[in-house]
Amino acid sequence: MAIIRIWRSLYGTKMHLRRKPAFYRRPGSPIPAKTFLPVHLNRHPDCDYEPIGHHGTAWTGKHRRSRQLVVVKEVTHARLADFSHFAGVAHVNVARQLGIYHVRSQAYLAYEYVDLDVLEALPLSQEEISAVVSQMMAAIDYLRKRLFTFRIDAVRVTAGGVVKIVPDWSFEPTADPGIREANDAYLAADLETFMTTMEPNERRWTRHALGFLGELGSGRLPLTHPYLNRASSQSRLREAARFSVQRRLAGDCGTKS
């Protein structure tokens, strides 16, 4: 019964059983995918992941067989139902949820590990900052179209230059239109602050960058602004990201020695 209760909290009250239709699909048509979030009952995440580092209420773990890295965060029971909003999220610029663990009175969320915080890669050029913001806006646009509110907890980047936002898992999503509109203004202010943190000197901003910042300052999310260049954003950021990862690894090795 416990697994049924958690399943319903994540995916709704009905569990449909129906005959599988004969397989036929028009050539070239896309195959839709439904993503479900695995739920592990009576199992602690350290059964699957070896803890290798702690930070706040979360810890980094390495899968005991595949060696995959993840971040594990303790969550409250009240938050379990909220994860249904993210269960089907599949976007290259959003950190993926990998599973929920429930043992005794505690619940944990395992999600994708991403190499480093974007701010660890500073200083960045104007083109590289544009690459970061372009990928962030792609993620924001995708999540907004799912018609629920969200907040951003962290912005991280892989060694390959892929920026991934980590949603604030403690924030309660809602589909209320009024709250969603207010949430857009909050995201705009958050992004404006993040950009000026990456480059505090206003004189170094390009004309398009200043125009984009002006839109954010007005509480708008300019999803089609000429400042954004999503086509080449990953390649423009790759070199800086790789250098930063190598620099951090070299620092870790120096500390250990």
Secondary structure, DSSP 8 states (H G I E B T S, - for coil): -HHHHHHHHHH-S-------------TT----------EEET--GGGTEEEEEEETTEEEEEETTT--EEEEEEE-GGGGGGGHHHHT---TTB--EEEEEEETTEEEEEEE--SEEGGGG-S--HHHHHHHHHHHHHHHHHHHTTT----EEEEEE-TTS-EEEEE-TTS-----HHHHHHHHHHHHHHHHHHHHHH---GGGS-HHHHHHHHHHHTT---TT-TT---SSHHHHHHHHHHHHHHHHHHHHHHHH-
